[in-house]
Amino acid sequence: MAVKPSRDKRRAARSSAAGSRPERREALAAKVRPDEDEGNPSDARARPHIIARPGAPLPAQTVPLILEVGPNDDYALLDSGDGEKLEQYGPYRIRRPEGQAIWGRALPAAEWEAIDAVFTGDIDEEGMGRWRFPAAPLGETWPMRHDGIDYLGRFTSFRHVGVFPEQASHWADMETRIRAANRPVRVLNLFGYTGLASLVAARAGAEVTHVDASKKAITWARENQEVARLADRPIRWICEDAAKFVEREGRRGKRYEVILLDPPAYGRGPKGEVWQLFEHLPSMVANCRAILADKPIALVLTTYSIRASFFAIHALMRDACAGLGGRVESGELVIREKAAGRALSTSLFSRWVRA
């Protein structure tokens, strides 16, 4: 499951993500293979949500925990307000909608007009919206960087650009834990989108399995792997419904030290499978718990655009991880604004980590 219409069609950006080099995209796409299973696959979401472990001690807990991303040379939230945000990605200034920014702007109007790209939200034949380039026309793809990792941004018709900067907090923590493990680490990145988390994990020395239902998104991610000069790192690219893949991995006896879970509020898999977060998340978390290795490192869940408190997913995660020891940390991911220092909340998260 990769399509993520929630958060203003976040994952739907995958379906509209076209590359700048068609012949190269076709060659990369040819390397992407669906998951294979020798048995008859069953739909994991049809199974009962049985995750309780009576008598098993619950992990320690930290709530609330606010994980914050501040401005740096790669990315900065310059200002926000009146339903929009003004961002700096490397050399480019980008302006796009942001429903959480209900306050007023801090910077003068001239700063908001001195931009390279703006998402207008026009509904026309080009998709859900349109990018305009006030200064000079920009290509569909453009070079970006995160913490020394080069990758390609893309102006999609659903206002996204191929990276969610708030996730940097999770990526940094994961990379530190992988390096500190001093042993082989297998990472499963579910709903992997354009692959920044997979690249960070691979750079740290992990063996990565990247799962996404959109072949176009995986093609983009594979291209990012080459742009990042990490083509020699072990990343397995799987085009498959994430819920089915996890259930099959359980039957196969496969295990992972780190699992990243970033599901949509609503979405569809490659064969029309329907995902509803509140209905299917409990069994998904339970199945992820079942394929954690004997000495797991982390299970990280992030959710966007849901009408719930982080306490809801905190309780789910803590129950699922009963008997594992460690700690469940839950709260919000925020980006600290440069202009006025306000915190823009982007998502809820809950993660189990080894103490």
C-alpha positions in Angstrom: 0.0 0.0 0.0 1.7 3.2 -1.1 -0.9 5.6 -2.3 -1.5 8.2 0.4 -4.4 10.5 -0.5 -4.4 11.7 3.1 -2.4 14.7 4.0 -3.7 16.3 0.8 -3.1 13.2 -1.3 0.4 12.7 -0.1 0.9 9.3 -1.5 -1.0 10.0 -4.7 2.0 12.1 -5.6 3.7 8.8 -6.3 1.3 7.9 -9.1 1.9 11.2 -10.8 5.7 11.1 -10.3 7.2 11.1 -13.8 11.0 11.1 -14.3 13.1 13.6 -16.3 14.7 10.8 -18.4 12.0 8.4 -19.8 14.4 5.8 -21.2 16.3 5.6 -17.9 13.0 5.3 -15.9 11.9 2.4 -18.1 15.2 0.7 -17.5 15.0 1.2 -13.8 11.3 0.1 -13.7 12.3 -3.1 -15.5 14.4 -4.0 -12.4 11.5 -3.6 -10.0 9.8 -6.9 -9.2 6.7 -7.7 -7.3 6.9 -9.8 -4.2 6.8 -13.6 -4.8 5.1 -16.1 -2.6 5.0 -19.9 -3.0 1.8 -20.3 -1.1 -1.6 -18.9 -1.6 -1.5 -15.3 -0.2 -4.2 -14.3 2.2 -5.2 -10.8 3.0 -3.6 -9.9 6.3 -6.2 -7.2 6.9 -8.9 -9.9 7.0 -7.4 -11.5 10.1 -8.6 -10.7 13.6 -6.8 -7.9 15.4 -5.3 -10.1 18.1 -2.2 -8.4 19.5 -2.7 -8.6 23.3 -0.1 -10.6 25.3 -1.7 -11.2 28.7 0.8 -11.1 31.5 3.6 -9.7 29.5 5.1 -6.5 31.0 4.5 -3.4 29.0 7.5 -1.4 27.8 8.5 1.8 29.6 7.0 4.9 28.1 7.8 8.5 27.3 4.9 10.8 26.5 4.6 13.3 25.1 7.8 13.5 23.1 8.2 16.4 20.6 10.8 15.6 17.9 11.9 18.8 16.2 13.7 19.7 12.9 15.3 23.1 12.8 16.6 25.1 9.8 19.9 24.0 8.2 21.7 24.4 4.9 19.6 21.7 3.2 16.2 22.7 4.3 14.5 25.5 6.3 10.9 26.5 7.0 11.3 30.2 6.5 7.9 31.3 7.5 4.3 30.1 7.7 0.8 31.4 8.2 -2.5 32.1 6.5 -2.7 28.5 5.4 0.6 28.4 3.6 4.3 27.8 4.3 7.4 29.3 2.8 10.4 26.8 2.5 14.0 26.8 1.4 15.3 23.7 -0.3 18.9 24.3 -1.1 18.9 27.2 -3.6 15.1 27.2 -4.1 12.4 29.0 -2.3 9.1 27.2 -2.4 5.6 28.3 -1.4 2.8 25.8 -0.9 -0.4 25.2 1.2 -0.3 24.2 4.8 -3.5 23.7 6.7 -1.9 23.7 10.1 -0.6 27.2 9.7 -3.7 29.0 11.0 -1.7 32.0 12.4 -0.5 35.1 10.6 2.7 35.4 8.7 5.9 36.9 10.2 7.7 37.9 7.1 6.6 40.8 4.9 4.7 40.1 1.6 7.8 40.9 -0.5 9.6 37.8 1.0 6.6 35.6 0.1 6.7 36.9 -3.5 10.5 36.3 -3.9 10.1 32.6 -4.7 11.2 30.1 -7.3 8.0 27.9 -7.2 4.5 28.2 -5.9 1.7 25.6 -5.7 -1.5 27.2 -6.7 -4.0 24.4 -6.0 -5.6 24.9 -9.4 -7.8 22.0 -10.4 -7.4 21.4 -14.1 -6.4 18.8 -16.6 -2.9 18.6 -15.2 -4.0 17.0 -11.9 -5.0 18.2 -8.5 -2.9 21.4 -8.7 -0.3 23.3 -10.6 3.2 24.6 -9.9 4.1 28.0 -11.2 7.6 29.4 -11.5 7.6 33.2 -11.1 11.4 33.7 -11.6 12.3 31.2 -14.2 11.0 27.9 -15.5 12.3 24.9 -13.5 12.5 21.3 -14.6 10.2 18.7 -13.2 13.0 17.2 -11.2 15.8 19.1 -9.5 18.7 18.2 -7.2 18.3 18.2 -3.5 20.3 17.0 -0.5 19.7 15.7 2.9 22.7 15.3 5.3 25.1 14.7 2.6 22.8 12.4 0.6 22.0 13.7 -2.9 18.6 12.9 -4.4 16.0 14.3 -6.8 13.1 16.5 -5.8 10.1 16.5 -8.1 7.2 19.0 -8.4 4.1 16.7 -8.2 0.5 17.6 -8.8 -0.3 17.0 -5.2 2.0 19.8 -3.9 4.7 17.4 -2.6 8.3 17.4 -3.6 9.6 13.9 -2.7 10.8 14.4 0.8 9.1 15.1 4.2 11.7 17.0 6.2 10.1 16.3 9.6 11.1 12.6 9.2 14.8 13.6 9.6 14.4 13.1 13.4 13.5 9.5 12.9 16.2 9.0 10.2 19.0 10.4 12.5 17.9 8.2 15.4 17.7 5.1 13.2 21.2 5.8 11.7 22.7 6.2 15.1 21.2 2.9 16.3 22.3 1.0 13.2 25.9 2.1 13.6 25.9 1.5 17.3 24.6 -2.1 16.9 28.0 -3.4 15.6 26.2 -6.3 14.0 24.2 -7.0 10.8 21.0 -5.0 10.7 18.0 -5.6 8.4 15.6 -2.7 7.9 12.1 -2.9 6.5 10.8 0.4 5.1 7.1 0.1 4.5 5.2 2.7 2.3 8.7 3.7 1.4 7.8 6.4 -1.2 11.0 8.0 -2.7 13.4 6.2 -0.5 15.2 8.7 1.7 14.8 6.6 4.8 16.1 3.6 2.8 19.1 5.5 1.7 20.0 6.7 5.2 19.7 3.1 6.5 21.8 1.8 3.7 24.5 4.4 4.2 24.6 3.4 7.9 25.4 -0.2 6.8 22.0 -1.9 7.0 20.5 -4.3 4.5 17.3 -2.7 3.4 14.0 -4.0 2.1 11.9 -1.1 0.6 8.2 -1.8 0.0 5.9 0.5 -2.0 2.8 -0.2 -4.1 3.7 2.4 -6.7 6.1 1.2 -9.4 6.7 4.9 -10.4 7.7 5.7 -6.8 10.1 2.8 -6.6 11.6 3.8 -10.0 12.1 7.3 -8.6 13.6 5.8 -5.4 16.0 3.6 -7.4 17.1 6.7 -9.4 17.7 8.4 -6.0 19.9 5.5 -5.0 22.2 6.2 -8.0 22.1 9.9 -7.6 23.2 9.4 -3.9 26.1 7.2 -5.1 24.8 4.3 -3.0 24.1 1.9 -5.9 26.5 -0.7 -4.3 24.5 -0.8 -1.1 22.1 -3.7 -0.5 18.5 -2.4 -1.1 15.8 -4.8 -2.2 13.0 -3.0 -4.0 9.5 -4.6 -3.7 6.5 -3.4 -5.5 3.7 -4.8 -3.4 0.8 -4.1 -1.0 2.6 -3.5 2.3 0.0 -5.3 4.5 0.2 -8.4 2.3 4.0 -8.3 2.2 4.3 -8.2 6.0 1.9 -11.1 6.4 3.8 -13.1 3.9 7.2 -12.3 5.6 5.7 -13.8 8.8 4.8 -17.0 7.0 8.3 -17.2 5.5 10.0 -16.7 8.9 11.7 -13.5 7.8 12.8 -11.1 10.5 14.0 -7.5 10.7 15.8 -5.5 13.4 14.3 -2.2 12.3 10.8 -1.6 10.8 9.6 1.8 9.6 5.8 2.0 9.1 4.4 5.2 7.5 0.8 4.2 6.4 -1.8 6.4 4.8 -5.1 7.3 6.4 -6.7 5.8 3.3 -5.1 4.2 0.2 -5.2 1.5 -2.4 -2.7 -1.2 -3.3 -1.5 -2.2 -6.8 -4.4 -4.6 -7.2 -7.1 -2.3 -5.7 -6.6 -3.4 -2.1 -8.3 -0.9 0.2 -6.5 0.5 3.3 -8.4 2.2 6.1 -6.1 3.3 8.9 -8.3 2.8 11.9 -9.6 -0.5 10.6 -6.4 -2.1 9.4 -3.6 -0.5 11.5 -4.0 -2.8 14.6 -3.4 -6.0 12.5 -0.6 -4.3 10.6 1.2 -3.3 13.8 0.7 -6.8 15.2 2.2 -8.4 12.0 5.1 -6.0 12.1 5.7 -7.0 15.8 5.7 -10.6 14.7 8.5 -10.2 12.2 10.8 -8.3 14.5 14.1 -10.1 15.0 15.1 -11.8 18.3 17.2 -8.7 19.2 15.2 -5.9 17.6 16.3 -2.3 17.5 13.2 -0.2 16.6 9.7 -0.2 15.3 8.6 3.3 14.2 5.1 4.3 13.3 4.2 7.7 11.8 0.6 8.9 10.9 -0.6 11.9 9.0 -4.0 13.6 8.7 -5.9 11.6 11.3 -8.5 12.8 13.8 -6.8 11.3 16.8 -4.4 12.0 19.6 -1.0 10.4 19.7 -2.2 8.6 22.8 -4.3 6.4 20.5 -1.3 5.0 18.6 0.8 5.1 21.7 -1.5 2.6 23.5 -1.6 0.5 20.3 2.1 0.4 20.0 2.7 -0.3 23.7 0.3 -3.2 23.8 1.8 -4.7 20.7 5.3 -4.5 22.1 4.4 -6.1 25.4 7.2 -8.4 26.5 9.9 -6.7 24.4 11.2 -4.5 27.1 12.6 -1.2 25.8 10.6 1.9 25.6 7.7 3.3 23.6 8.0 7.0 22.8 5.1 8.9 21.3 4.2 12.4 20.4 4.5 14.8 17.4 7.0 15.6 14.7 7.4 19.4 14.3 9.4 21.8 12.1 10.8 24.9 13.8 10.1 28.0 11.8 13.0 30.3 11.1 11.2 33.7 11.0 9.3 33.6 14.3 10.4 30.4 15.9 7.0 28.8 15.8 6.6 25.0 15.7 4.7 23.6 12.8 3.2 20.2 13.7 3.2 17.8 10.8 2.3 14.3 12.1 1.9 12.0 15.1 4.3 9.2 15.8 4.9 6.3 18.2 8.1 4.3 18.2 9.3 1.3 20.2 13.1 1.5 20.8 15.5 -0.8 22.6 16.6 0.8 25.8 
